[in-house]
Structures are given as structure tokens and as C-alpha cells.
Amino acid sequence: MEWVNAENVIAVGTFAVASSIAFGQWWYERMVPRRRRIGYRVQLDTAIGDDDGTGGGNTRLGLFDEADGMDEASVVLLRIENDGALSVSAGDYTSGGLHGMTATFDGREVHGVAVTVGPGSGALMSHFTPAHGLEYDGSSLRIPRVPLNKGEYFKLLVLLSGGTVGSKVTVSGGVQDGDVHPNESLTPDEKPPVFSRPARLTSMAFLVGIALLAGLIVTGGERPPPMGCATGSLEVTGSTAFAPVAEELAEAYMEQCPGSKITVAAHGSTTGLRELAERGAAAKDGAPALVALSDGPAPEGQETGDAGAEGGEGAGLAGTRLAVSVFTLLAHADVPVRNLTLADLRRIYAGEVTDWREVGADHSLPIVLVGRGAASGTRDVLQRRLLDGAFEPPASSRDCSRKDNPKASVIRCELDTTDQVIATVARVPGALGYSELRTTSTLEGVRRLSLDGRRPSLDGAGHDAYPYREIEYAYTYGRPPADSLAAGFLAFATRGPGQDVVRTHGHLPCGTPEGLRVCGAAD
């Protein structure tokens, strides 16, 4: 049969191993008989004397230096716990004596013991008395028949002399239908492993399977390119906010489709759309190999002609919805305002409010507007979505600090890129600007402002009423032929791995259920 090949056999085998491990864990938890188990582990074994025989010299002061017999002293912290599935009662111990277990410290002599119990287990302390069997003699410490609920524990801090630190410590005894056994425990000086042994073994099994699959794929000869690949050259221009996404999409497409060359040169949404319209109208033999990205739909008048037809005479701009982009207002870090209403924001950009005190600040601080040029899609989104179509006031400053036009009601400057806007807002006290949300995630010196109490967030872009967001469009001159590089690039950007690239850069793909709610509403 066709499916019986090395790749499928290894894939099925890897799945079988994973299934067996998962089933084995379930079977062990559900089907293995429940038992009583008492575990013990040494959590501390250290010298407190100054004799090298106890594990190395050390500096001592006070009672450690003055008490008799401390030259060869050491302490061991022994934890004893019920790590079984059932509780252990005093009658479950099988020892013939008054005590239930015996701790033995090879080569060392016991001089004292202190007992502590876990939180909520204070009632256990009544069992640690000589009358219940707590006593020591030579290298042995006898432990009473202490009842332990599942998960309960107690600790014994034992003062010893002689021998060497790290010598063998054992706890002997027995319980009905169970055992007393040593547990593994890290000392305070040991570094815990990042992964457990079962996790390492399981990971190794998967790694072997994946390595075999990768080897077969690499050595299996050249494969034909994926369906939908096209060769040739394509230019992508337009939105600077979406440019990083376009660049990664282009790289991913060219890697998947050898023979294709895609260059990205973003100069602003308006500039890109104008260039596409001009080159398309001037083309005599089909549409230009050009895609223009736009923050929002193209202005009325540019989508002329039959945009549903392939590029040629009479064709106009045809848009494809790619993603939802979220934008944010930015303020200098010292601005005490955290939220603006749309009404106050429109008053600021209308020149009616010129000081932060007028919109809730507790002290006077002049407002400085830091904006983009007229070709900016981000600025266009601000004007359409937040300012109800009104324009920003004219530029009145070259350096964003001093007013060059004394008649202007507010200081406003224009910059070429989003990065310049962010840096200027961080530098100028009282500054107010705007940018794409993605570019402000790790910035210092600026803060993002809420609008009408709604915080800018990609997570809520699909259902929240946050207003400063827009659909990102990709425009071509007419509908590109199905076998063209432009059509292949747009299909890649809106489906499959292209959606992962879009989301990674902080945008909500229109092809996702959340994105469809916003992108479809624009119809």
C-alpha cells in the first residue's frame, strides 16, 4: 500500500510510544494496588566541628566553640514521610519493640535529637517521648510508632560525633502491606535537575523518532515546490506600520517557493496607493507586479474601474483584507493622565485644550502634539477613527519643543517614521503621539493611554469596542491572475503559515474566527 513507507512507519511508531507512555501512567495510577509506604531521606548532613575527619574544617564561635565534644560534631536532618496511598496507624508497624523504626548512622554516635512536624500536624508531637519509644544508644536512634496520614511527615535533627560526614544513614522497620524505603533527596548544596529521569527518557525517545523523520526528509531527494508557488518578481510598498510583517512574509514565501523575488519598500499608505494607481493606469500590458499595503481602505476615487477584473484597461484598485491592526495613543512618561475620552481627544486636536490640567492632570503641563506626515496611514486612521474625520492641526514646530508659528494654539510637529514619533514622545515633556500597538510593548519613557476607559489590546481586538484599530488591506491593480506571484503572495499572507507570521507581529489575522468578526463587519 502507498502509505506503507519509512516516514509513515516512524511517525506511527512515535505516536505508539507516546500513547503507550500515557496509557502506562494512567494504568499505574488506576490499577496498581494501593499500599502503605514510609519513605525517608537525608536533607542535611554537615559538620559543625573543626576536625577534618568530619568533612572539613570550619570557623566556629560561641557555643559551637565552647561546648565539650564539639570537635568531631556533625548534624543530620532526616525527613520521614508517608508517601504511600494509605494512612499508617500505630498498629501498622511490625517492629516487635515499643518503637516502630530505627535510624542507624554508620561510624557515628548519637548525642541528641530535636523533632519538628509539618504544618497542621502538631498532634504528632505527643508521640515523641521516651514512653513511646524515642531513645538513642550509640549509633542508633529508635523512632516511636508515629501514626501518619497520607502526605504527613516529621523531621529529626540529630547531633552526632565521630565518623565522617556523608557516611551511610539507614532507617529500618516495617509496616503491614507496605515497606520502609529510602527516597532520593537533594542536599542544600546540590543543583536540582531541570527535568526528571522519566521526562528525559521520554524526550529522548521523541528526539530519536523526530531525528529519523528529519533524516528521511533531508535524504529523500528534492521535492516539488508547494502548490500555489509562483516565480518572478514582486514589489510590496505602502504602510510602514505593516512593513515588518510584509518583510517576514516575503522571506517565508521566497524560502518556500524558489525562483520568487519579493522586495518590500514601505513609504506610507497614501504614497503606496498613489504609486499603484499611477503605475497601473500607465501600464499597457497587464497590471504592474506591485502590492500596496494600506492602513484602512483606499480613499474614495482611487478604487475606480472594474476592480473585480484582472489588471488592464478599466481596472481599478482591488483590496484584500489581511489583518486587524491595533493602534495606541502615547504620552510622555511624566504625563499624569492615564485615560482620555474621545470628546477630550477631539478638543485637544481641535486646539481647544492645550494643557493636560484641562483633562484631569493635577498640575499644569502644556500639551505637545507629535504626529506623522500626510502620507501616513497611522495618521489617517487617527483622523478617521478618533477625530471623526477632522484633520490634525497644521505643524507649528520643527523641533517638537518650540513653537515656530506664534499664532498656533498648540505645538505640533510632524515626523517621518513611527520610531521617530516614539522617541520624540519619550524625550519631550507633555508630548502626545500615536503609533502601532506592537511597537510600544517594551519602550521606556512613554505610556499607552486608554480611550473611554478601554485599554489598547490585541486580545480584545476581535470583540472589544476599543476604537483605535483598523483593517490592514493589500491592494493590487485589478485582481491578479491566479498563477501570478501577487496572487500567490496574497494567498500565503491570508492562509496557513502566513497567519502565524501576522499574529507573531501583533496583528489579528482576518482569516481567524476572531478576525472575521471585525474584517467582515467592514463590508
DALIN-V89878 format. One record per residue. N is the residue number from 0. PHI is phi in degrees with one decimal (NA if undefined). OMEGA is omega in whole degrees, 0 to 359 (999 if undefined). D_FIRST is the distance of its C-alpha to the first C-alpha in whole Angstrom. Layout:
# DALIN-V89878
n = <N/N>
phi = <PHI/PHI>
omega = <OMEGA/OMEGA>
d_first = <D_FIRST/D_FIRST>
This chain:
# DALIN-V89878
n = <0/1/2/3/4/5/6/7/8/9/10/11/12/13/14/15/16/17/18/19/20/21/22/23/24/25/26/27/28/29/30/31/32/33/34/35/36/37/38/39/40/41/42/43/44/45/46/47/48/49/50/51/52/53/54/55/56/57/58/59/60/61/62/63/64/65/66/67/68/69/70/71/72/73/74/75/76/77/78/79/80/81/82/83/84/85/86/87/88/89/90/91/92/93/94/95/96/97/98/99/100/101/102/103/104/105/106/107/108/109/110/111/112/113/114/115/116/117/118/119/120/121/122/123/124/125/126/127/128/129/130/131/132/133/134/135/136/137/138/139/140/141/142/143/144/145/146/147/148/149/150/151/152/153/154/155/156/157/158/159/160/161/162/163/164/165/166/167/168/169/170/171/172/173/174/175/176/177/178/179/180/181/182/183/184/185/186/187/188/189/190/191/192/193/194/195/196/197/198/199/200/201/202/203/204/205/206/207/208/209/210/211/212/213/214/215/216/217/218/219/220/221/222/223/224/225/226/227/228/229/230/231/232/233/234/235/236/237/238/239/240/241/242/243/244/245/246/247/248/249/250/251/252/253/254/255/256/257/258/259/260/261/262/263/264/265/266/267/268/269/270/271/272/273/274/275/276/277/278/279/280/281/282/283/284/285/286/287/288/289/290/291/292/293/294/295/296/297/298/299/300/301/302/303/304/305/306/307/308/309/310/311/312/313/314/315/316/317/318/319/320/321/322/323/324/325/326/327/328/329/330/331/332/333/334/335/336/337/338/339/340/341/342/343/344/345/346/347/348/349/350/351/352/353/354/355/356/357/358/359/360/361/362/363/364/365/366/367/368/369/370/371/372/373/374/375/376/377/378/379/380/381/382/383/384/385/386/387/388/389/390/391/392/393/394/395/396/397/398/399/400/401/402/403/404/405/406/407/408/409/410/411/412/413/414/415/416/417/418/419/420/421/422/423/424/425/426/427/428/429/430/431/432/433/434/435/436/437/438/439/440/441/442/443/444/445/446/447/448/449/450/451/452/453/454/455/456/457/458/459/460/461/462/463/464/465/466/467/468/469/470/471/472/473/474/475/476/477/478/479/480/481/482/483/484/485/486/487/488/489/490/491/492/493/494/495/496/497/498/499/500/501/502/503/504/505/506/507/508/509/510/511/512/513/514/515/516/517/518/519/520/521/522>
phi = <NA/-67.6/-76.9/-83.2/-141.9/-60.9/-61.3/-68.3/-62.4/-67.8/-62.9/-65.4/-63.4/-63.2/-63.8/-64.3/-63.0/-61.8/-65.1/-63.8/-64.5/-62.8/-65.8/-62.0/-63.5/-63.8/-62.8/-64.1/-67.3/-91.3/-107.2/-66.5/-56.6/-75.7/-134.7/-93.4/-144.2/-116.8/-109.3/-136.0/-153.8/-87.2/-96.6/-155.3/-145.6/-144.0/-82.2/-122.1/-97.1/-110.8/-88.4/-59.2/-66.4/-89.8/120.8/123.6/-69.7/-152.5/-91.5/-127.0/-150.8/74.5/-61.2/-61.6/-97.1/-94.0/-66.6/-69.9/75.1/-92.5/-61.6/-111.2/-77.8/-148.0/-127.4/-125.5/-104.0/-110.8/-103.5/-121.0/-141.0/-89.5/-108.7/-94.1/-93.0/-125.4/-71.7/-115.3/-97.7/-60.9/-79.1/-82.3/-72.0/-101.3/-64.4/-80.0/-96.9/-67.7/-84.8/-105.7/-144.5/-132.2/-98.4/-120.3/-113.9/-58.2/76.0/-124.9/-112.6/-80.1/-118.7/176.6/-147.8/-123.7/-114.2/-131.4/-124.3/-73.5/-57.9/80.2/-115.1/-59.5/-64.7/-67.2/-61.8/-66.1/-87.3/-94.2/-136.1/-56.5/-64.4/-97.0/106.9/-79.6/-162.3/-136.2/-157.8/62.5/-94.8/-112.5/-125.5/-92.3/-111.4/-61.9/-79.6/-87.2/-71.3/-131.8/-70.7/-57.6/90.3/-74.9/-153.3/-141.7/-125.0/-119.1/-98.5/-108.8/-91.5/-128.9/-140.5/77.7/62.7/-129.9/-63.0/93.2/-66.8/-62.8/-123.6/-128.5/-121.7/-109.9/147.9/-156.3/-134.9/-63.2/55.0/-169.9/-158.1/-110.5/-142.7/-78.4/-108.5/-77.4/-151.0/-81.2/-79.6/-59.9/-91.1/-90.4/-94.1/-68.7/-68.9/-68.4/-127.5/-73.1/-60.8/-58.0/-65.7/-65.5/-65.4/-64.0/-62.4/-64.3/-61.7/-65.3/-61.9/-62.1/-62.5/-66.3/-62.1/-64.2/-62.3/-62.6/-61.8/-66.5/-66.5/-66.0/-92.6/-83.6/87.1/-71.0/-106.2/-66.2/-61.4/-61.2/-60.8/94.9/-71.5/-134.1/-103.5/113.5/-123.2/-146.8/-106.3/-123.1/-134.7/104.3/-54.5/-77.1/-65.2/-96.7/-59.5/-58.7/-66.8/-60.8/-64.6/-71.2/-60.4/-62.9/-62.4/-65.3/-67.0/-65.4/-68.3/-78.0/-122.7/-58.7/96.6/-103.9/-133.0/-123.4/-113.5/-116.2/-139.5/-88.4/-133.0/108.0/-60.6/-63.6/-62.4/-64.2/-64.5/-63.6/-63.2/-63.1/-64.1/-67.0/-69.3/-68.2/-67.0/-84.0/-70.8/-104.8/-128.4/82.2/-85.6/-69.6/-79.7/-142.7/-120.1/-111.7/-89.7/-138.2/-78.5/101.8/-69.3/-65.3/-60.1/-58.5/106.8/-87.6/-84.5/-101.8/73.9/-92.3/-67.2/-82.0/-90.5/-68.6/-56.3/160.1/-62.0/89.8/-76.6/-127.7/-77.3/-114.8/-103.0/-123.1/-76.1/-103.2/-162.7/-102.1/-103.6/-106.8/-115.7/-145.6/-82.0/-119.6/-128.6/-57.3/-58.8/-85.8/-71.5/-78.9/-85.2/-110.6/-143.1/-126.1/-81.8/-60.5/-63.1/-66.7/-62.6/-67.8/-67.2/-63.5/-76.1/-87.2/83.2/-83.2/-120.8/-122.6/-136.4/-63.4/-62.1/-72.6/-123.9/115.7/-71.5/-90.5/-151.0/-75.5/-155.7/-60.0/-86.3/-120.1/-90.5/-113.3/-127.6/-107.9/-73.9/-64.9/-84.4/-78.0/-69.6/-62.8/-65.3/-63.5/-64.2/-56.5/-68.7/-78.0/-85.8/-111.0/-99.3/58.0/88.3/-73.1/-82.2/-66.8/-65.8/-62.0/-64.4/-127.9/-147.8/-89.7/-104.8/65.6/-124.9/-117.4/-83.9/-83.7/-107.9/-63.1/-83.2/-70.4/-77.7/-145.9/-76.1/-142.0/-125.1/-119.5/-124.7/-86.2/-131.0/-63.0/-58.5/-66.0/-62.6/-61.9/-63.5/-71.4/-60.6/-68.8/-93.0/-100.4/-59.0/80.1/-73.0/-132.3/-142.6/-154.2/-163.8/-68.2/-59.0/-57.4/-78.7/-115.0/-72.5/-130.9/-97.7/-109.5/88.8/-132.8/-137.3/-85.2/-101.7/-81.1/-121.1/52.1/81.2/-105.4/-84.9/-67.4/-157.8/-70.9/-59.8/-95.4/-65.6/-81.4/-142.4/-79.7/-95.1/-57.4/-85.1/-87.5/-147.2/-155.6/-83.8/-90.5/-108.3/-117.5/-106.0/-125.3/-89.0/75.0/-75.9/-70.0/-56.6/-60.3/-95.6/-86.5/-66.2/-62.9/-65.3/-64.2/-66.6/-66.1/-64.6/-65.4/-71.4/-104.8/-138.2/55.7/-64.2/-62.5/-64.7/-64.0/-63.4/-60.9/-67.6/-58.5/-88.3/87.5/-120.4/-99.7/-61.7/-67.9/-77.0/-87.0/-56.2/-66.2/-67.2/-62.5/-62.3/-86.8/-65.9/-69.6/-69.4/-79.9/-65.3>
omega = <187/184/181/176/186/181/182/180/180/179/179/179/178/177/180/178/180/180/180/179/180/180/180/178/179/182/181/181/188/193/180/183/179/186/172/180/173/180/177/178/177/181/180/175/188/179/171/175/181/178/181/180/180/177/178/181/176/179/181/181/177/184/179/182/187/184/179/173/183/183/182/187/174/177/177/174/185/179/178/190/172/181/177/182/184/175/178/178/179/181/181/178/184/179/181/183/178/181/181/181/178/175/182/181/187/174/181/182/181/178/180/180/174/185/171/179/181/179/179/182/183/181/181/186/181/181/185/177/176/180/178/175/178/179/177/181/181/182/185/174/181/188/182/176/186/175/183/171/179/179/180/181/168/182/179/175/190/176/186/172/180/177/181/175/180/177/190/175/181/174/181/181/180/175/181/180/180/181/171/189/177/173/174/179/176/173/182/183/182/179/182/177/179/181/178/179/177/180/179/180/179/179/180/179/178/181/179/180/180/179/178/178/180/179/179/180/182/184/184/179/182/178/176/179/180/178/177/179/177/179/180/182/180/174/175/182/176/191/174/180/183/184/179/177/181/180/180/175/180/179/180/180/181/177/181/186/178/181/177/179/181/178/181/177/185/179/182/184/184/179/181/179/179/180/180/181/182/181/178/180/182/183/180/184/179/183/177/178/187/174/180/178/184/172/183/183/177/179/177/181/178/177/183/177/182/183/179/181/175/185/180/182/180/180/176/181/179/185/174/180/182/190/172/177/179/180/183/170/181/175/174/187/182/178/186/182/181/185/175/171/177/179/179/180/180/176/178/183/173/180/181/177/184/182/182/179/182/180/170/179/182/176/183/178/182/179/176/182/179/186/179/178/186/182/185/175/179/176/180/178/177/184/182/188/187/185/177/177/180/179/169/177/181/177/181/182/177/184/179/180/183/181/178/177/185/181/181/182/184/175/175/177/179/181/188/187/176/180/178/179/182/181/181/177/179/185/190/177/178/186/175/180/182/179/172/183/185/187/185/187/185/185/176/176/178/173/178/181/173/178/183/177/181/182/176/184/175/182/181/185/183/184/183/180/178/192/188/178/182/176/177/181/169/183/170/178/188/177/182/176/185/182/182/178/179/179/179/180/179/178/179/183/185/181/171/185/178/177/178/178/181/182/180/181/174/177/179/183/179/182/179/179/179/181/180/181/180/184/179/180/181/181/999>
d_first = <0/4/6/6/9/12/14/12/12/16/16/15/17/20/20/20/23/25/24/26/29/30/29/31/34/34/35/37/39/39/39/41/44/47/50/53/53/55/54/57/56/59/59/62/64/66/70/73/75/76/76/73/72/71/68/70/73/74/77/78/81/83/82/79/82/85/84/84/81/79/79/76/74/71/69/66/64/62/60/59/57/55/52/51/49/53/57/59/62/65/65/61/63/63/66/69/71/72/70/66/64/66/65/66/66/66/70/71/74/73/76/75/72/72/69/68/65/63/63/64/65/69/69/68/71/73/71/72/75/77/78/74/73/73/75/74/75/75/71/70/70/70/68/69/67/65/63/60/58/55/54/58/60/63/64/66/68/70/73/72/74/74/71/68/66/62/63/61/62/61/61/61/61/59/58/57/54/53/54/56/53/54/51/50/53/53/57/59/58/55/52/49/46/44/41/41/39/36/36/36/33/31/31/31/27/26/27/26/22/23/25/21/20/22/22/19/20/23/22/19/21/23/21/22/25/24/25/28/30/33/35/39/42/43/46/46/49/51/51/52/51/48/48/46/43/43/43/40/38/39/38/34/34/35/33/29/31/32/35/36/40/41/45/46/50/52/55/55/54/57/57/53/54/57/55/52/55/57/54/52/56/56/53/53/50/47/47/48/45/46/45/48/48/51/52/52/52/54/58/59/59/57/54/55/54/51/49/46/46/44/47/50/53/54/51/52/50/47/46/43/43/42/43/46/48/51/54/57/61/62/66/67/67/71/71/71/70/66/66/67/67/66/70/71/68/70/73/72/71/74/76/78/77/77/77/75/78/78/74/75/75/78/80/80/78/77/74/73/70/67/65/63/64/64/60/59/56/57/60/60/57/60/63/61/59/62/65/65/65/68/68/69/72/73/73/76/75/74/73/72/75/79/79/80/81/84/84/80/80/77/76/72/70/67/65/62/59/58/58/62/62/61/63/66/66/66/69/71/73/72/70/67/64/61/57/53/53/50/53/55/53/55/58/61/65/63/62/60/62/61/62/64/62/59/57/55/51/48/47/49/48/46/49/52/55/56/57/56/53/51/48/47/46/45/47/46/48/47/43/41/39/35/34/37/37/39/37/34/36/37/34/33/36/36/32/30/31/34/35/35/37/40/40/40/43/45/44/43/40/40/37/37/38/42/42/41/44/47/45/45/48/50/49>
